[in-house]
């Protein structure tokens, strides 16, 4: 019998079970409702984990976005101020536009 690395199937003589590489066994005659219940439980667990992360880290994400918005606003104000100062001091308009990009 060839060896398959992902699923090493060993059929028991006494029953119709399939043994997988991780040591678990599955009955191929098992009704689909049990597998559906297991999949629904897995989806529910993943949903609970994601919602837990969102509750835990939501204030940090909102705070980071708020600080980013303030930084962008301040950078635009400083850029405008420096550009106006360069124009007032008589520096070439092309150079002042090149130095301060928005």
C-alpha positions in Angstrom: 0.0 0.0 0.0 1.6 3.4 -1.0 2.2 6.0 1.7 0.3 9.3 1.3 1.8 12.0 3.5 -1.5 14.0 4.0 -3.8 11.1 4.8 -2.3 7.8 5.7 -5.3 5.5 5.4 -5.3 2.3 7.4 -8.5 0.3 7.2 -9.3 -1.9 10.2 -10.5 -5.4 9.5 -13.1 -5.2 12.3 -14.7 -2.0 11.1 -14.8 0.5 8.3 -12.8 3.3 9.9 -10.1 5.4 8.2 -7.1 6.5 10.4 -5.5 9.8 9.4 -2.0 10.9 10.0 -2.9 12.9 13.1 -4.2 9.7 14.8 -7.9 10.5 14.4 -10.3 8.0 12.9 -13.4 8.6 10.8 -16.2 6.4 9.8 -17.0 6.9 6.1 -20.5 5.7 6.7 -21.0 8.6 9.3 -24.1 10.7 8.5 -23.4 14.1 7.0 -25.3 15.9 9.8 -22.5 15.2 12.2 -19.9 16.7 9.9 -22.2 19.7 9.3 -22.5 20.2 13.1 -18.7 20.1 13.4 -18.3 22.6 10.6 -20.9 24.9 12.2 -19.1 24.7 15.5 -15.8 25.5 13.8 -17.3 28.5 12.1 -18.9 29.7 15.4 -15.5 29.3 17.1 -13.8 31.4 14.5 -16.5 34.1 14.7 -16.1 34.2 18.5 -12.3 34.6 18.1 -12.6 37.4 15.6 -15.2 39.3 17.6 -13.0 38.9 20.7 -10.1 40.5 18.8 -12.3 43.3 17.6 -13.5 44.0 21.1 -10.0 43.9 22.5 -8.2 46.0 19.9 -11.0 48.3 18.6 -10.1 51.3 20.8 -6.4 51.0 19.8 -7.3 51.0 16.1 -9.6 54.0 16.5 -6.9 55.8 18.4 -4.3 55.1 15.8 -6.6 56.3 13.0 -7.4 59.5 15.0 -3.7 60.2 15.5 -3.0 59.6 11.8 -5.7 62.1 10.8 -4.3 64.7 13.2 -0.8 64.1 11.7 -2.0 64.5 8.1 -3.9 67.7 9.0 -0.8 69.2 10.8 1.5 68.2 7.9 -0.7 70.0 5.4 -0.9 73.1 7.6 2.9 73.2 8.1 3.4 72.6 4.3 1.2 75.5 3.4 2.9 77.8 6.0 6.4 76.9 4.7 5.3 77.4 1.1 3.8 80.8 1.8 6.9 81.8 3.8 9.2 80.8 0.8 7.0 82.8 -1.6 7.1 85.8 0.7 10.9 85.7 1.0 11.2 85.7 -2.8 12.3 82.1 -3.4 11.5 81.0 -6.9 7.9 79.7 -7.2 9.1 76.6 -9.0 11.5 75.7 -6.3 9.0 76.4 -3.5 6.4 74.2 -5.2 9.0 71.5 -5.7 10.2 71.6 -2.0 6.6 71.4 -0.7 4.6 68.7 -2.3 1.0 68.2 -1.2 
